Each structure stands twice: as structure tokens, then as C-alpha cells.
Amino acid sequence: MVEVVTMTERYEVVVVGGGAAGLSAALVLGRARRRVLVVDGGEPRNAPAAHMQGYLSRDGMSPGEFLAVGREEIARYGVELVRDWVLDVVRDADGEFDVTLEGGRTVRARRLFVGTGLADELPEVPGVAERFGRDVLHCPYCHGWEVRDRAFGVLATSPMGVHQALMVSQWSKDVVLFLHTVSEDGLADEDLRRLAAAGVSVVPGEVAGLAVEDDRLTGVRLADGTVHARSVLFVAPRAVPRTGLLERLGAELEETPFGAYPVVDATGLTSVPGVWAAGNATGFAEQVVNAASGGYRAGATINGELLFADLDASTGS
């Protein structure tokens, strides 16, 4: 009987996550003539949004179109992209990585880039999840201009709700802060002074749901049945970083008010040799433009490291 030996496919770099950070890293590496595999689960953080803002030359483009263009660009340089999930990554004694995909495929990589992003856990208020990205929003820099001068509400689920209410007052002078689960007694005097200076009204009481008419937000309903007319509601999702692979590799994480994120240097290098990360996998507030920039820096650094590693190996250094 002849034994069949299955050869593991080998790549120079495996990119985990096909968002702005991962595609940007893959683009740089593909143009550097590296053999690259991008593994993308297809769940970008900004999928609920109809458009993205603040990216010079791409302002107003839909997230879906942005990613589609990015995939076309990396394909020009021979980068392979598969729609799959990475189940596990093991770093071998020789410093390379065995990457196991959910679809059953196992590949080997010399270097690893992680751009797995994060997931937003929304407040458990009826109607919020259904309208998120439309008239329930979280980032004024992403959507403030589009909803400017409307009647804003801000749902406080922590004392940071005060900060959010003050920030959004830049885009509207009609702002109501719904304290929801935050005690009015817990507001600092400085918070109250700033809210008054910004013209933000404060409404105590738990929010029970939203009022919607003709598929538009028209109000915020309190537990006592009172409805406050609002056309936009800002909320603060709880960030859940997708750092499972990095944790299994032993990457050092740092606790922040928005979750635990990997410690990285200026190029995105983690504490694990050969592993880089960028985008929302490294921080809550990374916008698309920041993620793309981080991916570019990481991709260029990875290419340079591979180049000099090969040169040193060829000379016996």
C-alpha cells in the first residue's frame, strides 16, 4: 500500500482578516512579490453603515464597495483571498506558523498579520440593534455631518455617556442625554457644568425602547411610558476585540477601558516574533483610514524583515 503524503501549502505571509488593515498589508506585500494568503470571515465591523467618512478621496463610499475595490486590487498582484475562518495558529520551534482553517485546509506561513478587528456589543434596548448604522449611531466623526442639526439623543450606559453627549453637541444644539442605567447622583459637578454650557438636557430614568414611524426613529421611550421626540440616537457599544488567535500565540495584551488589546510597536509588531497586528484588533478607535495606514506600515516592515532574513541565511549570518 502506497502512503499518501499531503504537502502543506506554504506562504510567506498569511493575513488573518480582510478589512482595511488586512487588505492594505496584503497590497503592499503583493506588490513586493510575496506569496500571500488573506483569510477573511466576511464580518467587517462597519457592515451596518451605508457609508464611511473621513477617508480622503473615499469620503462617502460604502464599506462594501471599499472592500470590493480592495479585493480587486490585491488580486492584480497574485494575492490569494479565501472566505474562511482561522481556527488555530501554532508557532513552531523554527519560528514559522501552521494555520488551520475552518474549511479543513492547513497552510504554513513564515510571518503572520492579524487584522481581525472587533465586534460591537450593543445595549440591550429593544430596537437599537435593528436601527444601528441608520439612525442609531455611535461615532459623530463617522456620521455627525449626515445627521447635523437634528434632534439627538444619547443613551448613557456608563459615565462615558456624558463625554459622548458633549462630543455630539458639536453637530447639533438639540441634544438630550438619557441617563438610562447611570445614576444622576453619579454625575460630577464638572460634568453638569459642561452639559449646561453645551446646552445638553439631562433626562433620568431607564430607556425601555424606541418609537419608530415609517421606518424612521421618531422618539425614545422611557420605562414610565414617556416618549421624548428624537430623530437620532447615539449609543456606546461595548467593544469586544477579536484577539483569540493572538492570545493563543501568547501575545502580551494591555487592558484599556475598551477591552484588552495587544501591545504593538510603531510597525504593528506584537510581543510574538513574526506576528504583526493593526486596525481595530489593536484599538477601539481605529478608523478605516488609520487601519489602512497601519496595515501598510506592517506590510512594508514584514517585507523588509523577510528580505534581510533571507540575505543573512544565504551568507550564513
Contacts in CASP RR format, 6 or more apart in sequence:
PFRMAT RR
TARGET T0000
AUTHOR 0000-0000-0000
METHOD contacts of the structure
MODEL  1
MVEVVTMTERYEVVVVGGGAAGLSAALVLGRARRRVLVVDGGEPRNAPAA
HMQGYLSRDGMSPGEFLAVGREEIARYGVELVRDWVLDVVRDADGEFDVT
LEGGRTVRARRLFVGTGLADELPEVPGVAERFGRDVLHCPYCHGWEVRDR
AFGVLATSPMGVHQALMVSQWSKDVVLFLHTVSEDGLADEDLRRLAAAGV
SVVPGEVAGLAVEDDRLTGVRLADGTVHARSVLFVAPRAVPRTGLLERLG
AELEETPFGAYPVVDATGLTSVPGVWAAGNATGFAEQVVNAASGGYRAGA
TINGELLFADLDASTGS
8 98 0 8 1.000
8 106 0 8 1.000
8 107 0 8 1.000
8 108 0 8 1.000
9 37 0 8 1.000
9 105 0 8 1.000
9 106 0 8 1.000
9 107 0 8 1.000
9 108 0 8 1.000
10 35 0 8 1.000
10 107 0 8 1.000
10 108 0 8 1.000
10 109 0 8 1.000
11 35 0 8 1.000
11 36 0 8 1.000
11 37 0 8 1.000
11 107 0 8 1.000
11 108 0 8 1.000
11 109 0 8 1.000
11 110 0 8 1.000
12 29 0 8 1.000
12 34 0 8 1.000
12 35 0 8 1.000
12 36 0 8 1.000
12 109 0 8 1.000
12 110 0 8 1.000
12 111 0 8 1.000
12 306 0 8 1.000
13 25 0 8 1.000
13 26 0 8 1.000
13 29 0 8 1.000
13 34 0 8 1.000
13 35 0 8 1.000
13 36 0 8 1.000
13 37 0 8 1.000
13 109 0 8 1.000
13 110 0 8 1.000
13 111 0 8 1.000
13 112 0 8 1.000
13 113 0 8 1.000
13 299 0 8 1.000
13 302 0 8 1.000
13 306 0 8 1.000
14 36 0 8 1.000
14 37 0 8 1.000
14 38 0 8 1.000
14 39 0 8 1.000
14 97 0 8 1.000
14 99 0 8 1.000
14 107 0 8 1.000
14 109 0 8 1.000
14 111 0 8 1.000
14 112 0 8 1.000
14 113 0 8 1.000
15 22 0 8 1.000
15 25 0 8 1.000
15 26 0 8 1.000
15 29 0 8 1.000
15 36 0 8 1.000
15 37 0 8 1.000
15 38 0 8 1.000
15 39 0 8 1.000
15 113 0 8 1.000
15 115 0 8 1.000
16 39 0 8 1.000
16 86 0 8 1.000
16 89 0 8 1.000
16 99 0 8 1.000
16 112 0 8 1.000
16 113 0 8 1.000
16 114 0 8 1.000
16 115 0 8 1.000
16 116 0 8 1.000
16 245 0 8 1.000
17 38 0 8 1.000
17 39 0 8 1.000
17 40 0 8 1.000
17 41 0 8 1.000
17 114 0 8 1.000
17 115 0 8 1.000
17 116 0 8 1.000
17 117 0 8 1.000
18 26 0 8 1.000
18 38 0 8 1.000
18 39 0 8 1.000
18 40 0 8 1.000
18 41 0 8 1.000
18 42 0 8 1.000
18 44 0 8 1.000
18 67 0 8 1.000
18 81 0 8 1.000
18 115 0 8 1.000
19 40 0 8 1.000
19 44 0 8 1.000
19 67 0 8 1.000
19 115 0 8 1.000
19 291 0 8 1.000
20 66 0 8 1.000
20 67 0 8 1.000
20 279 0 8 1.000
20 288 0 8 1.000
20 289 0 8 1.000
20 291 0 8 1.000
20 292 0 8 1.000
20 295 0 8 1.000
21 115 0 8 1.000
21 117 0 8 1.000
21 278 0 8 1.000
21 279 0 8 1.000
21 280 0 8 1.000
21 281 0 8 1.000
21 286 0 8 1.000
21 291 0 8 1.000
21 292 0 8 1.000
21 294 0 8 1.000
21 295 0 8 1.000
21 298 0 8 1.000
22 38 0 8 1.000
22 113 0 8 1.000
22 115 0 8 1.000
22 278 0 8 1.000
22 291 0 8 1.000
22 295 0 8 1.000
23 38 0 8 1.000
23 67 0 8 1.000
23 70 0 8 1.000
23 71 0 8 1.000
23 73 0 8 1.000
23 74 0 8 1.000
23 292 0 8 1.000
24 291 0 8 1.000
24 292 0 8 1.000
24 293 0 8 1.000
24 294 0 8 1.000
24 295 0 8 1.000
24 296 0 8 1.000
24 299 0 8 1.000
25 113 0 8 1.000
25 276 0 8 1.000
25 278 0 8 1.000
25 294 0 8 1.000
25 295 0 8 1.000
25 296 0 8 1.000
25 298 0 8 1.000
25 299 0 8 1.000
25 302 0 8 1.000
26 36 0 8 1.000
26 38 0 8 1.000
26 74 0 8 1.000
26 79 0 8 1.000
26 81 0 8 1.000
26 113 0 8 1.000
27 70 0 8 1.000
27 73 0 8 1.000
27 74 0 8 1.000
27 77 0 8 1.000
27 79 0 8 1.000
27 296 0 8 1.000
28 295 0 8 1.000
28 296 0 8 1.000
28 299 0 8 1.000
28 300 0 8 1.000
28 303 0 8 1.000
29 36 0 8 1.000
29 79 0 8 1.000
29 299 0 8 1.000
29 302 0 8 1.000
29 303 0 8 1.000
30 36 0 8 1.000
30 74 0 8 1.000
30 77 0 8 1.000
30 78 0 8 1.000
30 79 0 8 1.000
31 77 0 8 1.000
32 300 0 8 1.000
32 303 0 8 1.000
33 77 0 8 1.000
34 303 0 8 1.000
34 306 0 8 1.000
36 74 0 8 1.000
36 78 0 8 1.000
36 79 0 8 1.000
36 80 0 8 1.000
37 79 0 8 1.000
37 80 0 8 1.000
37 81 0 8 1.000
37 82 0 8 1.000
37 107 0 8 1.000
37 109 0 8 1.000
38 74 0 8 1.000
38 79 0 8 1.000
38 80 0 8 1.000
38 81 0 8 1.000
38 82 0 8 1.000
39 81 0 8 1.000
39 82 0 8 1.000
39 84 0 8 1.000
39 85 0 8 1.000
39 86 0 8 1.000
39 99 0 8 1.000
39 101 0 8 1.000
40 81 0 8 1.000
40 82 0 8 1.000
40 83 0 8 1.000
40 84 0 8 1.000
41 83 0 8 1.000
41 84 0 8 1.000
41 85 0 8 1.000
42 83 0 8 1.000
43 119 0 8 1.000
44 63 0 8 1.000
44 64 0 8 1.000
44 67 0 8 1.000
45 117 0 8 1.000
45 118 0 8 1.000
45 119 0 8 1.000
45 120 0 8 1.000
45 280 0 8 1.000
46 52 0 8 1.000
46 63 0 8 1.000
46 288 0 8 1.000
47 63 0 8 1.000
47 64 0 8 1.000
48 132 0 8 1.000
48 133 0 8 1.000
48 134 0 8 1.000
49 62 0 8 1.000
49 63 0 8 1.000
49 133 0 8 1.000
49 142 0 8 1.000
49 143 0 8 1.000
50 62 0 8 1.000
50 133 0 8 1.000
50 134 0 8 1.000
51 60 0 8 1.000
51 61 0 8 1.000
51 62 0 8 1.000
51 63 0 8 1.000
51 146 0 8 1.000
52 58 0 8 1.000
52 59 0 8 1.000
52 60 0 8 1.000
52 61 0 8 1.000
52 62 0 8 1.000
52 63 0 8 1.000
52 66 0 8 1.000
52 142 0 8 1.000
52 288 0 8 1.000
53 59 0 8 1.000
53 60 0 8 1.000
53 141 0 8 1.000
53 142 0 8 1.000
53 143 0 8 1.000
53 145 0 8 1.000
53 146 0 8 1.000
54 141 0 8 1.000
54 287 0 8 1.000
54 289 0 8 1.000
55 61 0 8 1.000
55 66 0 8 1.000
55 287 0 8 1.000
55 288 0 8 1.000
55 289 0 8 1.000
55 292 0 8 1.000
56 289 0 8 1.000
58 66 0 8 1.000
58 288 0 8 1.000
63 288 0 8 1.000
66 288 0 8 1.000
71 81 0 8 1.000
74 81 0 8 1.000
75 81 0 8 1.000
82 101 0 8 1.000
82 105 0 8 1.000
84 101 0 8 1.000
84 102 0 8 1.000
84 103 0 8 1.000
84 105 0 8 1.000
85 101 0 8 1.000
85 102 0 8 1.000
85 103 0 8 1.000
86 99 0 8 1.000
86 100 0 8 1.000
86 101 0 8 1.000
86 102 0 8 1.000
86 245 0 8 1.000
87 100 0 8 1.000
87 101 0 8 1.000
87 102 0 8 1.000
88 99 0 8 1.000
88 100 0 8 1.000
88 245 0 8 1.000
88 248 0 8 1.000
89 97 0 8 1.000
89 98 0 8 1.000
89 99 0 8 1.000
89 100 0 8 1.000
89 112 0 8 1.000
89 245 0 8 1.000
89 248 0 8 1.000
89 249 0 8 1.000
90 97 0 8 1.000
90 98 0 8 1.000
91 97 0 8 1.000
91 249 0 8 1.000
91 272 0 8 1.000
91 275 0 8 1.000
92 98 0 8 1.000
95 273 0 8 1.000
95 274 0 8 1.000
96 108 0 8 1.000
96 109 0 8 1.000
96 110 0 8 1.000
97 108 0 8 1.000
97 109 0 8 1.000
97 110 0 8 1.000
97 111 0 8 1.000
97 112 0 8 1.000
97 275 0 8 1.000
98 106 0 8 1.000
98 107 0 8 1.000
98 108 0 8 1.000
99 106 0 8 1.000
99 107 0 8 1.000
99 108 0 8 1.000
99 109 0 8 1.000
99 112 0 8 1.000
100 106 0 8 1.000
101 107 0 8 1.000
110 306 0 8 1.000
111 274 0 8 1.000
111 275 0 8 1.000
111 276 0 8 1.000
111 302 0 8 1.000
111 305 0 8 1.000
111 306 0 8 1.000
112 274 0 8 1.000
112 275 0 8 1.000
112 276 0 8 1.000
113 275 0 8 1.000
113 276 0 8 1.000
113 277 0 8 1.000
113 278 0 8 1.000
113 295 0 8 1.000
113 298 0 8 1.000
113 299 0 8 1.000
113 302 0 8 1.000
114 245 0 8 1.000
114 246 0 8 1.000
114 262 0 8 1.000
114 270 0 8 1.000
114 275 0 8 1.000
114 276 0 8 1.000
114 277 0 8 1.000
114 281 0 8 1.000
115 277 0 8 1.000
115 278 0 8 1.000
115 279 0 8 1.000
115 280 0 8 1.000
115 281 0 8 1.000
116 242 0 8 1.000
116 243 0 8 1.000
116 244 0 8 1.000
116 245 0 8 1.000
116 281 0 8 1.000
117 241 0 8 1.000
117 242 0 8 1.000
117 279 0 8 1.000
117 280 0 8 1.000
117 281 0 8 1.000
118 239 0 8 1.000
118 240 0 8 1.000
118 241 0 8 1.000
118 242 0 8 1.000
118 280 0 8 1.000
118 281 0 8 1.000
118 283 0 8 1.000
118 284 0 8 1.000
119 239 0 8 1.000
119 240 0 8 1.000
119 242 0 8 1.000
120 132 0 8 1.000
120 138 0 8 1.000
120 237 0 8 1.000
120 238 0 8 1.000
120 239 0 8 1.000
120 240 0 8 1.000
121 237 0 8 1.000
121 238 0 8 1.000
121 239 0 8 1.000
121 240 0 8 1.000
122 128 0 8 1.000
122 129 0 8 1.000
122 132 0 8 1.000
122 235 0 8 1.000
122 237 0 8 1.000
123 155 0 8 1.000
123 157 0 8 1.000
123 180 0 8 1.000
123 235 0 8 1.000
123 236 0 8 1.000
123 237 0 8 1.000
125 155 0 8 1.000
125 180 0 8 1.000
125 207 0 8 1.000
125 208 0 8 1.000
125 209 0 8 1.000
125 210 0 8 1.000
125 235 0 8 1.000
126 208 0 8 1.000
126 209 0 8 1.000
126 210 0 8 1.000
127 136 0 8 1.000
127 209 0 8 1.000
127 210 0 8 1.000
127 212 0 8 1.000
128 136 0 8 1.000
128 155 0 8 1.000
128 209 0 8 1.000
128 210 0 8 1.000
128 233 0 8 1.000
128 235 0 8 1.000
131 210 0 8 1.000
131 212 0 8 1.000
131 217 0 8 1.000
131 233 0 8 1.000
132 138 0 8 1.000
132 235 0 8 1.000
133 143 0 8 1.000
134 217 0 8 1.000
135 147 0 8 1.000
135 216 0 8 1.000
135 217 0 8 1.000
135 231 0 8 1.000
135 232 0 8 1.000
135 233 0 8 1.000
136 210 0 8 1.000
136 217 0 8 1.000
136 232 0 8 1.000
136 233 0 8 1.000
136 234 0 8 1.000
136 235 0 8 1.000
137 143 0 8 1.000
137 144 0 8 1.000
137 147 0 8 1.000
137 232 0 8 1.000
137 233 0 8 1.000
137 234 0 8 1.000
137 235 0 8 1.000
138 234 0 8 1.000
138 235 0 8 1.000
138 236 0 8 1.000
138 237 0 8 1.000
140 167 0 8 1.000
140 168 0 8 1.000
140 170 0 8 1.000
140 171 0 8 1.000
140 234 0 8 1.000
141 287 0 8 1.000
142 287 0 8 1.000
144 168 0 8 1.000
144 171 0 8 1.000
145 171 0 8 1.000
147 171 0 8 1.000
147 172 0 8 1.000
147 231 0 8 1.000
147 232 0 8 1.000
148 171 0 8 1.000
148 172 0 8 1.000
149 171 0 8 1.000
149 172 0 8 1.000
149 173 0 8 1.000
149 174 0 8 1.000
150 172 0 8 1.000
150 174 0 8 1.000
150 231 0 8 1.000
150 232 0 8 1.000
151 172 0 8 1.000
151 174 0 8 1.000
151 176 0 8 1.000
151 229 0 8 1.000
151 230 0 8 1.000
151 231 0 8 1.000
151 232 0 8 1.000
152 168 0 8 1.000
152 171 0 8 1.000
152 172 0 8 1.000
152 174 0 8 1.000
152 175 0 8 1.000
152 176 0 8 1.000
152 230 0 8 1.000
152 232 0 8 1.000
152 233 0 8 1.000
152 234 0 8 1.000
153 165 0 8 1.000
153 175 0 8 1.000
153 176 0 8 1.000
153 177 0 8 1.000
153 178 0 8 1.000
153 220 0 8 1.000
153 228 0 8 1.000
153 230 0 8 1.000
153 232 0 8 1.000
153 233 0 8 1.000
153 234 0 8 1.000
154 161 0 8 1.000
154 164 0 8 1.000
154 165 0 8 1.000
154 168 0 8 1.000
154 175 0 8 1.000
154 176 0 8 1.000
154 177 0 8 1.000
154 178 0 8 1.000
154 200 0 8 1.000
154 233 0 8 1.000
154 234 0 8 1.000
154 235 0 8 1.000
155 161 0 8 1.000
155 178 0 8 1.000
155 180 0 8 1.000
155 207 0 8 1.000
155 220 0 8 1.000
155 233 0 8 1.000
155 234 0 8 1.000
155 235 0 8 1.000
155 236 0 8 1.000
156 162 0 8 1.000
156 164 0 8 1.000
156 165 0 8 1.000
156 177 0 8 1.000
156 178 0 8 1.000
156 179 0 8 1.000
156 180 0 8 1.000
156 181 0 8 1.000
156 182 0 8 1.000
156 236 0 8 1.000
157 180 0 8 1.000
157 181 0 8 1.000
157 182 0 8 1.000
157 235 0 8 1.000
157 236 0 8 1.000
158 182 0 8 1.000
158 236 0 8 1.000
159 182 0 8 1.000
159 186 0 8 1.000
159 187 0 8 1.000
159 191 0 8 1.000
160 236 0 8 1.000
160 257 0 8 1.000
161 177 0 8 1.000
161 182 0 8 1.000
161 236 0 8 1.000
162 177 0 8 1.000
162 187 0 8 1.000
162 191 0 8 1.000
162 194 0 8 1.000
162 195 0 8 1.000
164 234 0 8 1.000
164 236 0 8 1.000
165 175 0 8 1.000
165 177 0 8 1.000
165 195 0 8 1.000
165 198 0 8 1.000
165 200 0 8 1.000
165 234 0 8 1.000
166 194 0 8 1.000
166 195 0 8 1.000
166 198 0 8 1.000
166 200 0 8 1.000
168 175 0 8 1.000
168 234 0 8 1.000
169 175 0 8 1.000
169 198 0 8 1.000
169 199 0 8 1.000
169 200 0 8 1.000
172 232 0 8 1.000
173 199 0 8 1.000
175 198 0 8 1.000
175 199 0 8 1.000
175 200 0 8 1.000
175 201 0 8 1.000
176 200 0 8 1.000
176 201 0 8 1.000
176 202 0 8 1.000
176 203 0 8 1.000
176 220 0 8 1.000
176 228 0 8 1.000
176 230 0 8 1.000
177 195 0 8 1.000
177 200 0 8 1.000
177 201 0 8 1.000
177 202 0 8 1.000
177 203 0 8 1.000
178 203 0 8 1.000
178 205 0 8 1.000
178 207 0 8 1.000
178 220 0 8 1.000
178 222 0 8 1.000
178 228 0 8 1.000
179 202 0 8 1.000
179 203 0 8 1.000
179 204 0 8 1.000
179 205 0 8 1.000
180 205 0 8 1.000
180 206 0 8 1.000
180 207 0 8 1.000
181 206 0 8 1.000
184 202 0 8 1.000
184 204 0 8 1.000
187 195 0 8 1.000
187 202 0 8 1.000
192 202 0 8 1.000
195 202 0 8 1.000
203 222 0 8 1.000
203 228 0 8 1.000
205 222 0 8 1.000
205 223 0 8 1.000
205 224 0 8 1.000
206 222 0 8 1.000
206 223 0 8 1.000
207 220 0 8 1.000
207 221 0 8 1.000
207 222 0 8 1.000
207 223 0 8 1.000
208 221 0 8 1.000
208 222 0 8 1.000
208 223 0 8 1.000
208 225 0 8 1.000
209 220 0 8 1.000
209 221 0 8 1.000
210 217 0 8 1.000
210 219 0 8 1.000
210 220 0 8 1.000
210 221 0 8 1.000
210 233 0 8 1.000
211 217 0 8 1.000
211 218 0 8 1.000
211 219 0 8 1.000
211 220 0 8 1.000
211 221 0 8 1.000
211 227 0 8 1.000
212 218 0 8 1.000
212 219 0 8 1.000
216 231 0 8 1.000
217 230 0 8 1.000
217 231 0 8 1.000
217 232 0 8 1.000
217 233 0 8 1.000
218 229 0 8 1.000
218 230 0 8 1.000
218 231 0 8 1.000
219 227 0 8 1.000
219 228 0 8 1.000
219 229 0 8 1.000
219 230 0 8 1.000
219 231 0 8 1.000
220 227 0 8 1.000
220 228 0 8 1.000
220 230 0 8 1.000
220 233 0 8 1.000
221 227 0 8 1.000
222 228 0 8 1.000
239 258 0 8 1.000
239 259 0 8 1.000
239 280 0 8 1.000
239 283 0 8 1.000
239 284 0 8 1.000
240 259 0 8 1.000
241 259 0 8 1.000
241 260 0 8 1.000
241 261 0 8 1.000
241 280 0 8 1.000
241 281 0 8 1.000
241 283 0 8 1.000
241 284 0 8 1.000
242 281 0 8 1.000
243 251 0 8 1.000
243 253 0 8 1.000
243 260 0 8 1.000
243 261 0 8 1.000
243 262 0 8 1.000
243 281 0 8 1.000
246 253 0 8 1.000
246 262 0 8 1.000
246 270 0 8 1.000
246 272 0 8 1.000
246 275 0 8 1.000
246 277 0 8 1.000
246 281 0 8 1.000
247 253 0 8 1.000
249 270 0 8 1.000
249 272 0 8 1.000
249 275 0 8 1.000
250 271 0 8 1.000
250 272 0 8 1.000
251 262 0 8 1.000
251 263 0 8 1.000
251 270 0 8 1.000
251 271 0 8 1.000
251 272 0 8 1.000
251 275 0 8 1.000
251 277 0 8 1.000
252 262 0 8 1.000
252 263 0 8 1.000
252 270 0 8 1.000
252 271 0 8 1.000
253 260 0 8 1.000
253 261 0 8 1.000
253 262 0 8 1.000
253 263 0 8 1.000
254 260 0 8 1.000
254 261 0 8 1.000
254 262 0 8 1.000
254 263 0 8 1.000
256 283 0 8 1.000
256 284 0 8 1.000
258 283 0 8 1.000
258 284 0 8 1.000
258 285 0 8 1.000
259 284 0 8 1.000
261 281 0 8 1.000
261 282 0 8 1.000
261 283 0 8 1.000
261 284 0 8 1.000
262 270 0 8 1.000
262 271 0 8 1.000
262 277 0 8 1.000
262 281 0 8 1.000
262 282 0 8 1.000
263 270 0 8 1.000
263 271 0 8 1.000
264 270 0 8 1.000
264 276 0 8 1.000
264 277 0 8 1.000
264 278 0 8 1.000
264 282 0 8 1.000
266 297 0 8 1.000
267 276 0 8 1.000
267 297 0 8 1.000
267 298 0 8 1.000
267 301 0 8 1.000
268 276 0 8 1.000
268 277 0 8 1.000
268 278 0 8 1.000
268 282 0 8 1.000
268 294 0 8 1.000
268 297 0 8 1.000
268 298 0 8 1.000
268 301 0 8 1.000
269 275 0 8 1.000
269 276 0 8 1.000
269 298 0 8 1.000
269 301 0 8 1.000
270 276 0 8 1.000
270 277 0 8 1.000
274 302 0 8 1.000
274 305 0 8 1.000
276 298 0 8 1.000
276 299 0 8 1.000
276 301 0 8 1.000
276 302 0 8 1.000
277 298 0 8 1.000
278 286 0 8 1.000
278 291 0 8 1.000
278 294 0 8 1.000
278 295 0 8 1.000
278 297 0 8 1.000
278 298 0 8 1.000
279 286 0 8 1.000
279 290 0 8 1.000
279 291 0 8 1.000
279 294 0 8 1.000
279 295 0 8 1.000
280 286 0 8 1.000
280 291 0 8 1.000
END
